[in-house]
Amino acid sequence: MQVSVENVGKLGRKLTVKFPAERLESQVSERIAEMGRTVRLKGFRPGKVPANVIKQRFGAQVRGEALSELIGSTLRDAVTQEKLQPIANPSVDTTGNAENGEIAYTATFEVMPEFPAVDVSALEIARPQAEVKDADIDKMIETLRTQRRSFDEVSRASKEGDFVMFEYAAEAGEYRFPAEGLERAGSVLGSGTLFKALDEALTGRGAGEDLVQDVAFPEDFRNPDLAGKTAKVSFKIVKVQEPNLPAVDAEFVKMFGVADGDIETFRKEVRANLERELKATLMARLKSEVAEKLANAYPDLDVPELMANAEARSLAAGNLPRGQEPGPEMIAEAAPFARKRVIAALLMGEIARKNELRLDRKRMNEMLAAIASTYEEPEKVIELYNGDPQLMSGLQNRVMEDQVAEWVADNAKTTDQELSFDEVMRPIGT
């Protein structure tokens, strides 16, 4: 076998491999002979099918399979021989025809970059810390009560928290919505379903009341003919309903799977759920902090284009409805962020390798149990993961990322950042 390597850019490699054509012909002959002993064809007794008939019927298929296997095995040997680390399956090109007694093919791929000595000791990391308090449990229970509230019709004027059903028509210049008649809608005032100006127009109104008011529509309003414009809106209040929250009693508690209706048991379960969410969010924040600081510390690391492009496409697609593909402009806009994320991922992988960090099986089982506990039948979720290599691989990667992030925090200039439960759970940047 002859092997030559050509550099194509910083990380691109073009591998040319040649092997004797007789290796392929030998394998084809062996397979044809084997098929002659086993194949069944109409008009021939088992084991008596002539070789030339098998070649005519199956020769192209056998040759293709044998060539594919030979390319696979010789490519693995060539990559090992040249001490290369492809980041993905190579793109292989070959005619499959012999020239001068040899069959040649080229394999094009990108390799892992050469890493600098990754020193995390100078990184300044803020590690968020928080705990679930009784007030957080009380607040969550109030949220659960609100989610299960009912509404009773009232004759008074509307106020925040009330459900208001109304009919309306909006006019901006020559445009009218709807074109004829009135559109019916309803919303809980102060819930954020409506924009602020509309909430204000509907506050302090009683059932049966009619009013006309100028309303400034926000720039991002879903109707482009009204977005960013001030329209004259005619309202008719249909009805006003006030919220009625359920009492926290045995019947309420039973709705959440606490069969005996014990309130203390319910509070313990709420605490456990909040602590699980808090733990996951604290780790996500720490990983984000570590990734950001690593990427900023090594901004010039060579990044495989394949990884960067895939990450940019993924980031761009995350802002679109499911199934919709991002356009070139969106992908280009996401490219700088994608590059930073790939740099961080590569560096975290290198840290794990250099420091011989091994997957913590106990931790992985605990994470799987935590994931499964959010479903009605946890044992089936665990069984699903154990039976799906792709799911299990994703779980293992998450656990290893957690371990690397903690290792970096333990070896960097790390300061604990004390936060409340709400501060941790609030999306970053808000």
Secondary structure, DSSP 8 states (H G I E B T S, - for coil): -EEEEEEETTTEEEEEEEEEHHHHHHHHHHHHHHHHHH---TTS-TT---HHHHHHHHHHHHHHHHHHHHHHHHHHHHHHHTT--BSS--EEE----EETTEEEEEEEEEB---------TT-EEEEEE----HHHHHHHHHHHHHHT-EEEEESS---TT-EEEEEEEEEETTEEESSSS-EEEEEETTSSSS-HHHHHHHTT--TT-EEEEEEE--TT-SSTTTTT-EEEEEEEEEEEEEEE---SSHHHHHTTT-TT--HHHHHHHHHHHHHHHHHHHHHHHHHHHHHHHHHHHSTT----HHHHHHHHHHHHHTTS-TT----HHHHHHHHHHHHHHHHHHHHHHHHHHHTT----HHHHHHHHHHHHTTSS-HHHHHHHHHH-HHHHHHHHHHHHHHHHHHHHHHHSEEEEEE--HHHHHS-TT-
